[in-house]
């Protein structure tokens, strides 16, 4: 499988070197591309100095735009699969092979690196959004996704084409739900994730609540009005 790892990065100067060097050391056979999403810090400078594979966006497009840029690159370069990989250090490269093997074994469209396949999801305030989004997806698709907010996702060639050409396809739970509803096959592989070591996530308490509400409404209501596709 010809695999590309897409790493969207916004203001990740403190993390990007650790993430890419760890990836190169533990998955040297994998191609990767950092998509610098108009960072205001020195993310671009670090990538240039280290000689990393880089797409440098002049303005901030957000996660959806940065990831779609990576998918368009993958489509042009004729990759078989793309792995969405966070630049904050939470995702670990030692699980990539298991995700690839799962996709090849089951001919899956999407494989999610999940924290909760074999591990019980903690009942904490932090997990409220994950619980609610999982329930919404189960209600509307009949399918259980145990870790819908995981950003470690592997997409096959068919999904690369969809994400690269459809501006409405964002790497978010509501899009995964829409794809499930339209026949895409999604599987999960147990992984571990680290806590962010440096930098600051945009998902503070207020933003996390807004995100949960947005995803919930999109999955339960808005998805019914999107143009249907068959996969």
MIDOSE-1310 file (N, C-alpha, C; in nm, 2 decimals, decimal comma, always signed):
residues 231
xxxx	+0,08/-0,12/+0,00/+0,00/+0,00/+0,00/+0,09/+0,13/+0,00; +0,06/+0,21/-0,10/+0,14/+0,34/-0,10/+0,07/+0,44/-0,01; +0,13/+0,47/+0,10/+0,06/+0,54/+0,21/+0,13/+0,68/+0,23; +0,04/+0,78/+0,24/+0,09/+0,92/+0,28/+0,03/+0,96/+0,41
xxxx	+0,12/+1,01/+0,50/+0,08/+1,06/+0,63/+0,07/+1,21/+0,62; -0,05/+1,27/+0,64/-0,08/+1,41/+0,63/-0,08/+1,47/+0,77; +0,00/+1,57/+0,79/+0,01/+1,63/+0,93/-0,03/+1,77/+0,92; -0,16/+1,81/+0,94/-0,19/+1,95/+0,94/-0,13/+2,01/+1,07
xxxx	-0,08/+2,13/+1,05/-0,01/+2,20/+1,17/-0,04/+2,35/+1,17; -0,09/+2,39/+1,29/-0,12/+2,53/+1,31/-0,06/+2,57/+1,44; +0,04/+2,66/+1,44/+0,11/+2,70/+1,56/+0,16/+2,59/+1,64; +0,24/+2,49/+1,58/+0,29/+2,38/+1,65/+0,44/+2,38/+1,65
xxxx	+0,50/+2,50/+1,66/+0,65/+2,51/+1,67/+0,71/+2,42/+1,78; +0,64/+2,41/+1,89/+0,70/+2,34/+2,00/+0,69/+2,19/+1,99; +0,60/+2,14/+1,90/+0,58/+2,00/+1,88/+0,62/+1,94/+1,75; +0,63/+2,01/+1,65/+0,64/+1,96/+1,51/+0,77/+1,88/+1,49
xxxx	+0,88/+1,92/+1,55/+1,00/+1,85/+1,54/+1,00/+1,72/+1,60; +0,94/+1,71/+1,72/+0,93/+1,59/+1,80/+0,84/+1,49/+1,72; +0,73/+1,54/+1,67/+0,63/+1,45/+1,59/+0,69/+1,40/+1,47; +0,75/+1,48/+1,39/+0,81/+1,43/+1,26/+0,93/+1,34/+1,28
xxxx	+1,02/+1,38/+1,37/+1,13/+1,29/+1,39/+1,10/+1,16/+1,45; +1,00/+1,16/+1,53/+0,95/+1,03/+1,59/+0,88/+0,94/+1,48; +0,81/+1,01/+1,39/+0,75/+0,94/+1,28/+0,85/+0,88/+1,19; +0,95/+0,96/+1,15/+1,06/+0,91/+1,06/+1,14/+0,80/+1,12
xxxx	+1,16/+0,80/+1,26/+1,24/+0,70/+1,32/+1,16/+0,57/+1,33; +1,03/+0,58/+1,35/+0,95/+0,46/+1,38/+0,87/+0,41/+1,26; +0,86/+0,49/+1,16/+0,79/+0,45/+1,03/+0,86/+0,50/+0,91; +0,99/+0,46/+0,90/+1,08/+0,52/+0,79/+1,03/+0,48/+0,65
xxxx	+0,94/+0,38/+0,64/+0,89/+0,34/+0,50/+0,78/+0,42/+0,46; +0,72/+0,51/+0,55/+0,60/+0,59/+0,52/+0,64/+0,73/+0,47; +0,57/+0,77/+0,36/+0,58/+0,91/+0,32/+0,50/+1,00/+0,41; +0,54/+1,12/+0,42/+0,46/+1,22/+0,50/+0,47/+1,36/+0,43
xxxx	+0,37/+1,44/+0,47/+0,37/+1,58/+0,43/+0,32/+1,66/+0,55; +0,39/+1,76/+0,59/+0,34/+1,86/+0,68/+0,27/+1,97/+0,61; +0,14/+2,00/+0,65/+0,07/+2,11/+0,59/+0,06/+2,22/+0,69; +0,15/+2,32/+0,67/+0,15/+2,44/+0,76/+0,04/+2,53/+0,73
xxxx	-0,06/+2,53/+0,82/-0,19/+2,60/+0,80/-0,18/+2,75/+0,84; -0,09/+2,82/+0,77/-0,08/+2,97/+0,80/-0,04/+3,00/+0,94; +0,05/+2,92/+1,00/+0,09/+2,94/+1,14/+0,15/+3,08/+1,16; +0,12/+3,13/+1,28/+0,17/+3,26/+1,31/+0,30/+3,25/+1,40
xxxx	+0,34/+3,13/+1,44/+0,46/+3,11/+1,51/+0,57/+3,06/+1,41; +0,67/+2,99/+1,46/+0,78/+2,95/+1,37/+0,77/+2,81/+1,32; +0,65/+2,76/+1,31/+0,63/+2,62/+1,26/+0,69/+2,61/+1,12; +0,67/+2,70/+1,03/+0,73/+2,70/+0,90/+0,88/+2,70/+0,90
xxxx	+0,94/+2,78/+0,99/+1,08/+2,80/+1,00/+1,15/+2,67/+1,04; +1,08/+2,60/+1,14/+1,14/+2,47/+1,19/+1,13/+2,37/+1,08; +1,02/+2,36/+1,01/+1,01/+2,26/+0,90/+1,11/+2,29/+0,79; +1,14/+2,42/+0,76/+1,23/+2,45/+0,65/+1,37/+2,42/+0,70
xxxx	+1,41/+2,45/+0,83/+1,54/+2,42/+0,88/+1,57/+2,28/+0,89; +1,47/+2,20/+0,92/+1,49/+2,05/+0,93/+1,47/+1,98/+0,80; +1,43/+2,05/+0,70/+1,42/+1,98/+0,57/+1,30/+1,89/+0,55; +1,19/+1,92/+0,63/+1,08/+1,83/+0,63/+1,00/+1,85/+0,50
xxxx	+0,93/+1,75/+0,46/+0,84/+1,76/+0,34/+0,72/+1,86/+0,38; +0,70/+1,96/+0,31/+0,62/+2,07/+0,36/+0,53/+2,13/+0,24; +0,40/+2,15/+0,27/+0,32/+2,24/+0,20/+0,29/+2,36/+0,29; +0,32/+2,48/+0,24/+0,31/+2,60/+0,33/+0,20/+2,68/+0,28
xxxx	+0,09/+2,68/+0,35/-0,03/+2,76/+0,31/-0,01/+2,91/+0,36; -0,04/+3,00/+0,28/-0,01/+3,14/+0,31/-0,11/+3,20/+0,41; -0,23/+3,14/+0,42/-0,33/+3,18/+0,52/-0,38/+3,06/+0,59; -0,45/+3,09/+0,71/-0,51/+2,98/+0,79/-0,64/+2,94/+0,73
xxxx	-0,65/+2,81/+0,68/-0,77/+2,76/+0,63/-0,85/+2,68/+0,73; -0,79/+2,65/+0,84/-0,86/+2,56/+0,94/-0,83/+2,41/+0,91; -0,86/+2,32/+1,00/-0,83/+2,18/+0,98/-0,88/+2,12/+0,85; -1,01/+2,16/+0,82/-1,07/+2,10/+0,70/-0,99/+2,14/+0,57
xxxx	-0,96/+2,27/+0,56/-0,89/+2,32/+0,45/-0,75/+2,26/+0,44; -0,68/+2,26/+0,55/-0,54/+2,20/+0,55/-0,54/+2,06/+0,52; -0,63/+1,98/+0,57/-0,64/+1,84/+0,54/-0,68/+1,81/+0,40; -0,77/+1,89/+0,35/-0,81/+1,87/+0,21/-0,69/+1,90/+0,11
xxxx	-0,61/+2,00/+0,15/-0,49/+2,03/+0,07/-0,40/+1,91/+0,07; -0,38/+1,84/+0,18/-0,30/+1,72/+0,19/-0,36/+1,61/+0,10; -0,50/+1,60/+0,10/-0,57/+1,49/+0,02/-0,55/+1,52/-0,13; -0,56/+1,65/-0,16/-0,54/+1,68/-0,31/-0,40/+1,65/-0,35
xxxx	-0,30/+1,67/-0,27/-0,16/+1,63/-0,30/-0,15/+1,48/-0,31; -0,22/+1,41/-0,22/-0,22/+1,26/-0,23/-0,28/+1,21/-0,36; -0,39/+1,27/-0,40/-0,46/+1,23/-0,52/-0,37/+1,26/-0,64; -0,30/+1,37/-0,65/-0,21/+1,40/-0,76/-0,10/+1,30/-0,76
xxxx	-0,05/+1,27/-0,65/+0,07/+1,18/-0,64/+0,03/+1,03/-0,64; -0,10/+1,00/-0,65/-0,16/+0,87/-0,67/-0,13/+0,77/-0,55; -0,16/+0,82/-0,43/-0,14/+0,74/-0,32/-0,26/+0,65/-0,30; -0,24/+0,53/-0,24/-0,35/+0,44/-0,21/-0,43/+0,47/-0,09
xxxx	-0,36/+0,53/+0,01/-0,42/+0,56/+0,14/-0,36/+0,68/+0,20; -0,43/+0,75/+0,28/-0,38/+0,87/+0,36/-0,42/+0,85/+0,51; -0,32/+0,88/+0,59/-0,34/+0,88/+0,74/-0,34/+1,02/+0,79; -0,45/+1,06/+0,85/-0,46/+1,19/+0,92/-0,38/+1,17/+1,05
xxxx	-0,28/+1,26/+1,08/-0,19/+1,25/+1,19/-0,17/+1,38/+1,26; -0,21/+1,40/+1,38/-0,20/+1,53/+1,45/-0,06/+1,57/+1,47; -0,04/+1,70/+1,47/+0,09/+1,76/+1,49/+0,12/+1,80/+1,63; +0,03/+1,76/+1,73/+0,05/+1,80/+1,87/+0,12/+1,69/+1,95
xxxx	+0,15/+1,58/+1,89/+0,22/+1,47/+1,96/+0,14/+1,37/+2,02; +0,01/+1,37/+2,01/-0,08/+1,28/+2,07/-0,08/+1,14/+2,00; -0,07/+1,14/+1,87/-0,07/+1,02/+1,79/+0,06/+0,95/+1,78; +0,06/+0,82/+1,79/+0,19/+0,74/+1,80/+0,21/+0,65/+1,67
xxxx	+0,32/+0,66/+1,61/+0,34/+0,59/+1,48/+0,35/+0,44/+1,49; +0,36/+0,39/+1,61/+0,37/+0,24/+1,62/+0,24/+0,17/+1,59; +0,13/+0,25/+1,58/+0,00/+0,19/+1,55/-0,04/+0,19/+1,41; +0,05/+0,26/+1,33/+0,01/+0,28/+1,19/+0,00/+0,15/+1,11
xxxx	+0,09/+0,05/+1,14/+0,09/-0,07/+1,07/-0,03/-0,15/+1,09; -0,08/-0,15/+1,22/-0,20/-0,22/+1,25/-0,32/-0,17/+1,18; -0,32/-0,03/+1,17/-0,43/+0,03/+1,10/-0,43/-0,01/+0,95; -0,31/-0,01/+0,89/-0,30/-0,04/+0,75/-0,34/-0,19/+0,73
xxxx	-0,30/-0,28/+0,82/-0,33/-0,42/+0,81/-0,49/-0,44/+0,82; -0,55/-0,36/+0,90/-0,69/-0,37/+0,92/-0,76/-0,33/+0,79; -0,72/-0,22/+0,73/-0,78/-0,17/+0,60/-0,76/-0,28/+0,49; -0,64/-0,34/+0,49/-0,62/-0,44/+0,38/-0,70/-0,56/+0,41
xxxx	-0,70/-0,61/+0,53/-0,77/-0,73/+0,56/-0,92/-0,72/+0,54; -0,98/-0,61/+0,58/-1,13/-0,60/+0,57/-1,18/-0,51/+0,46; -1,08/-0,46/+0,38/-1,11/-0,38/+0,26/-1,20/-0,26/+0,31; -1,15/-0,20/+0,42/-1,23/-0,09/+0,48/-1,20/+0,04/+0,40
xxxx	-1,30/+0,13/+0,40/-1,29/+0,26/+0,35/-1,21/+0,36/+0,45; -1,25/+0,34/+0,57/-1,19/+0,42/+0,68/-1,15/+0,33/+0,80; -1,03/+0,36/+0,85/-0,99/+0,29/+0,98/-0,96/+0,40/+1,08; -1,02/+0,39/+1,20/-1,00/+0,49/+1,30/-0,91/+0,43/+1,41
xxxx	-0,81/+0,51/+1,45/-0,73/+0,47/+1,56/-0,80/+0,51/+1,69; -0,86/+0,41/+1,76/-0,95/+0,44/+1,87/-0,89/+0,40/+2,00; -0,92/+0,49/+2,10/-0,87/+0,46/+2,24/-0,96/+0,37/+2,31; -1,08/+0,33/+2,25/-1,18/+0,27/+2,33/-1,24/+0,14/+2,27
xxxx	-1,16/+0,07/+2,19/-1,21/-0,06/+2,14/-1,20/-0,16/+2,25; -1,09/-0,17/+2,31/-1,07/-0,27/+2,42/-1,06/-0,21/+2,56; -1,07/-0,08/+2,56/-1,06/+0,00/+2,69/-1,19/+0,07/+2,71; -1,24/+0,06/+2,83/-1,37/+0,13/+2,87/-1,35/+0,28/+2,87
xxxx	-1,44/+0,35/+2,80/-1,44/+0,49/+2,80/-1,46/+0,55/+2,94; -1,38/+0,64/+2,99/-1,40/+0,69/+3,12/-1,52/+0,78/+3,13; -1,59/+0,77/+3,25/-1,70/+0,86/+3,27/-1,65/+0,99/+3,33; -1,62/+1,08/+3,25/-1,56/+1,21/+3,29/-1,62/+1,32/+3,21
xxxx	-1,61/+1,44/+3,26/-1,66/+1,56/+3,20/-1,60/+1,57/+3,06; -1,47/+1,54/+3,05/-1,40/+1,55/+2,92/-1,46/+1,46/+2,82; -1,52/+1,34/+2,86/-1,57/+1,24/+2,76/-1,72/+1,26/+2,73; -1,78/+1,36/+2,79/-1,92/+1,38/+2,77/-1,95/+1,40/+2,62
xxxx	-1,87/+1,48/+2,55/-1,89/+1,51/+2,41/-1,88/+1,38/+2,33; -1,78/+1,30/+2,36/-1,75/+1,17/+2,29/-1,87/+1,08/+2,31; -1,92/+1,07/+2,43/-2,04/+0,99/+2,46/-2,16/+1,03/+2,37; -2,19/+1,16/+2,37/-2,30/+1,21/+2,30/-2,29/+1,19/+2,15
xxxx	-2,17/+1,22/+2,10/-2,15/+1,20/+1,95/-2,16/+1,06/+1,91; -2,11/+0,97/+2,00/-2,12/+0,82/+1,97/-2,27/+0,78/+1,96; -2,35/+0,83/+2,06/-2,49/+0,80/+2,07/-2,56/+0,85/+1,94; -2,53/+0,98/+1,90/-2,59/+1,04/+1,79/-2,56/+0,96/+1,66
xxxx	-2,44/+0,91/+1,65/-2,40/+0,83/+1,53/-2,47/+0,70/+1,53; -2,48/+0,64/+1,64/-2,55/+0,51/+1,66/-2,70/+0,52/+1,62; -2,76/+0,63/+1,67/-2,90/+0,66/+1,64/-2,93/+0,68/+1,49; -2,84/+0,75/+1,42/-2,87/+0,78/+1,29/-2,81/+0,69/+1,18
xxxx	-2,71/+0,61/+1,22/-2,65/+0,51/+1,12/-2,67/+0,37/+1,16; -2,70/+0,34/+1,29/-2,71/+0,20/+1,34/-2,57/+0,14/+1,36; -2,46/+0,22/+1,35/-2,33/+0,17/+1,37/-2,27/+0,23/+1,49; -2,19/+0,15/+1,56/-2,12/+0,20/+1,68/-1,98/+0,24/+1,65
xxxx	-1,95/+0,37/+1,68/-1,81/+0,42/+1,67/-1,77/+0,46/+1,81; -1,68/+0,39/+1,87/-1,65/+0,41/+2,01/-1,57/+0,53/+2,04; -1,49/+0,58/+1,94/-1,41/+0,70/+1,96/-1,42/+0,79/+1,84; -1,54/+0,86/+1,83/-1,57/+0,94/+1,71/-1,49/+1,06/+1,70
xxxx	-1,43/+1,11/+1,81/-1,35/+1,23/+1,80/-1,20/+1,21/+1,78; -1,16/+1,08/+1,76/-1,02/+1,05/+1,73/-0,98/+1,12/+1,60; -0,87/+1,19/+1,60/-0,82/+1,25/+1,47/-0,72/+1,16/+1,40; -0,70/+1,04/+1,45/-0,61/+0,94/+1,38/-0,69/+0,85/+1,29
xxxx	-0,70/+0,89/+1,16/-0,79/+0,82/+1,07/-0,72/+0,79/+0,94; -0,74/+0,67/+0,89/-0,68/+0,62/+0,77/-0,79/+0,61/+0,66; -0,77/+0,67/+0,55/-0,86/+0,68/+0,44/-0,81/+0,60/+0,32; -0,89/+0,52/+0,25/-0,85/+0,45/+0,13/-0,86/+0,54/+0,01
xxxx	-0,82/+0,49/-0,11/-0,82/+0,57/-0,23/-0,95/+0,63/-0,27; -1,06/+0,55/-0,24/-1,19/+0,60/-0,27/-1,23/+0,73/-0,19; -1,19/+0,72/-0,06/-1,21/+0,83/+0,03/-1,12/+0,95/+0,00; -1,00/+0,92/-0,05/-0,91/+1,03/-0,09/-0,98/+1,11/-0,20
xxxx	-1,03/+1,04/-0,30/-1,10/+1,11/-0,41/-1,22/+1,20/-0,36; -1,29/+1,15/-0,27/-1,41/+1,22/-0,21/-1,36/+1,34/-0,14; -1,27/+1,33/-0,04/-1,23/+1,44/+0,04/-1,15/+1,54/-0,04; -1,08/+1,50/-0,15/-1,00/+1,59/-0,23/-1,09/+1,68/-0,32
xxxx	-1,21/+1,64/-0,35/-1,29/+1,71/-0,44/-1,42/+1,77/-0,39; -1,46/+1,73/-0,27/-1,58/+1,78/-0,21/-1,55/+1,87/-0,09; -1,58/+2,00/-0,10/-1,55/+2,09/+0,00/-1,63/+2,07/+0,13; -1,74/+1,99/+0,12/-1,82/+1,97/+0,24/-1,77/+1,85/+0,32
xxxx	-1,66/+1,78/+0,27/-1,61/+1,67/+0,35/-1,49/+1,72/+0,44; -1,53/+1,74/+0,56/-1,42/+1,78/+0,66/-1,39/+1,65/+0,74; -1,27/+1,65/+0,80/-1,23/+1,53/+0,88/-1,28/+1,54/+1,02; -1,41/+1,53/+1,03/-1,49/+1,54/+1,15/-1,59/+1,43/+1,17
xxxx	-1,64/+1,41/+1,29/-1,73/+1,30/+1,32/-1,86/+1,31/+1,23; -1,91/+1,43/+1,20/-2,03/+1,44/+1,12/-2,01/+1,39/+0,98; -1,89/+1,41/+0,93/-1,86/+1,35/+0,79/-1,85/+1,20/+0,80; -1,79/+1,15/+0,90/-1,78/+1,00/+0,92/-1,92/+0,95/+0,93
xxxx	-2,00/+1,01/+1,00/-2,14/+0,97/+1,02/-2,21/+0,97/+0,88; -2,20/+1,07/+0,80/-2,26/+1,08/+0,67/-2,21/+0,97/+0,58; -2,08/+0,94/+0,59/-2,02/+0,84/+0,50/-2,07/+0,70/+0,54; -2,08/+0,68/+0,67/-2,14/+0,55/+0,72/-2,28/+0,53/+0,67
xxxx	-2,36/+0,64/+0,68/-2,50/+0,64/+0,64/-2,51/+0,60/+0,49; -2,41/+0,64/+0,41/-2,42/+0,62/+0,27/-2,34/+0,50/+0,22; -2,31/+0,41/+0,32/-2,25/+0,28/+0,28/-2,10/+0,26/+0,29; -2,03/+0,36/+0,34/-1,88/+0,35/+0,36/-1,86/+0,25/+0,48
xxxx	-1,75/+0,17/+0,47/-1,72/+0,08/+0,57/-1,61/+0,14/+0,66; -1,64/+0,14/+0,79/-1,55/+0,20/+0,89/-1,52/+0,10/+1,00; -1,39/+0,08/+1,03/-1,35/+0,00/+1,14/-1,26/+0,07/+1,24; -1,25/+0,02/+1,36/-1,16/+0,08/+1,46/-1,05/-0,01/+1,50
xxxx	-0,93/+0,04/+1,53/-0,82/-0,03/+1,58/-0,78/+0,03/+1,71; -0,76/-0,05/+1,81/-0,72/+0,00/+1,95/-0,58/+0,06/+1,94; -0,57/+0,19/+1,99/-0,44/+0,26/+2,00/-0,44/+0,33/+2,14; -0,32/+0,37/+2,17/-0,30/+0,46/+2,28/-0,26/+0,60/+2,23
xxxx	-0,30/+0,70/+2,30/-0,26/+0,84/+2,27/-0,20/+0,91/+2,38; -0,11/+1,00/+2,35/-0,04/+1,08/+2,46/-0,12/+1,21/+2,48; -0,09/+1,27/+2,59/-0,14/+1,40/+2,61/-0,05/+1,50/+2,54; -0,11/+1,62/+2,50/-0,03/+1,72/+2,44/+0,08/+1,76/+2,54
xxxx	+0,21/+1,77/+2,49/+0,32/+1,80/+2,58/+0,34/+1,96/+2,58; +0,33/+2,02/+2,47/+0,36/+2,16/+2,46/+0,25/+2,23/+2,37; +0,25/+2,36/+2,38/+0,15/+2,44/+2,30/+0,01/+2,43/+2,36; -0,08/+2,49/+2,30/-0,22/+2,50/+2,35/-0,32/+2,46/+2,25
xxxx	-0,41/+2,37/+2,29/-0,52/+2,33/+2,20/-0,63/+2,43/+2,20; -0,69/+2,44/+2,08/-0,80/+2,54/+2,07/-0,93/+2,49/+2,14; -0,93/+2,36/+2,18/-1,05/+2,30/+2,24/-1,04/+2,33/+2,39; -1,06/+2,45/+2,44/-1,08/+2,48/+2,58/-1,22/+2,44/+2,61
xxxx	-1,27/+2,46/+2,74/-1,40/+2,42/+2,78/-1,51/+2,47/+2,70; -1,50/+2,60/+2,67/-1,61/+2,67/+2,59/-1,61/+2,62/+2,44; -1,49/+2,61/+2,38/-1,48/+2,57/+2,24/-1,52/+2,42/+2,23; -1,49/+2,34/+2,33/-1,52/+2,20/+2,33/-1,67/+2,18/+2,34
xxxx	-1,74/+2,26/+2,42/-1,89/+2,26/+2,43/-1,95/+2,30/+2,30; -1,90/+2,40/+2,23/-1,95/+2,45/+2,11/-1,93/+2,34/+2,00; -1,82/+2,28/+2,00/-1,79/+2,17/+1,91/-1,88/+2,05/+1,92; -1,91/+2,01/+2,05/-2,00/+1,90/+2,08/-2,14/+1,93/+2,02
xxxx	-2,19/+2,05/+2,05/-2,32/+2,09/+2,00/-2,33/+2,10/+1,85; -2,22/+2,15/+1,79/-2,22/+2,16/+1,64/-2,22/+2,02/+1,58; -2,14/+1,93/+1,63/-2,13/+1,80/+1,58/-2,26/+1,72/+1,60; -2,32/+1,74/+1,72/-2,44/+1,67/+1,75/-2,56/+1,71/+1,66
xxxx	-2,57/+1,84/+1,64/-2,68/+1,90/+1,56/-2,66/+1,85/+1,41; -2,53/+1,85/+1,37/-2,50/+1,81/+1,23/-2,54/+1,67/+1,21; -2,50/+1,58/+1,30/-2,53/+1,44/+1,28/-2,67/+1,41/+1,29; -2,74/+1,47/+1,38/-2,89/+1,43/+1,41/-2,98/+1,50/+1,31
xxxx	-2,95/+1,62/+1,26/-3,04/+1,70/+1,18/-2,98/+1,73/+1,04; -2,87/+1,80/+1,03/-2,82/+1,85/+0,91/-2,79/+1,74/+0,81; -2,73/+1,63/+0,86/-2,69/+1,52/+0,77/-2,80/+1,47/+0,68; -2,93/+1,48/+0,72/-3,04/+1,43/+0,64/-3,06/+1,51/+0,51
xxxx	-3,01/+1,64/+0,51/-3,03/+1,73/+0,40/-2,91/+1,73/+0,30; -2,80/+1,66/+0,34/-2,69/+1,65/+0,25/-2,72/+1,56/+0,13; -2,66/+1,59/+0,01/-2,69/+1,51/-0,10/-2,63/+1,37/-0,08; -2,71/+1,27/-0,10/-2,67/+1,13/-0,08/-2,57/+1,08/-0,18
xxx	-2,48/+1,00/-0,14/-2,39/+0,93/-0,22/-2,39/+0,78/-0,18; -2,35/+0,70/-0,27/-2,34/+0,55/-0,24/-2,19/+0,51/-0,26; -2,14/+0,44/-0,15/-2,00/+0,40/-0,15/-2,00/+0,24/-0,15
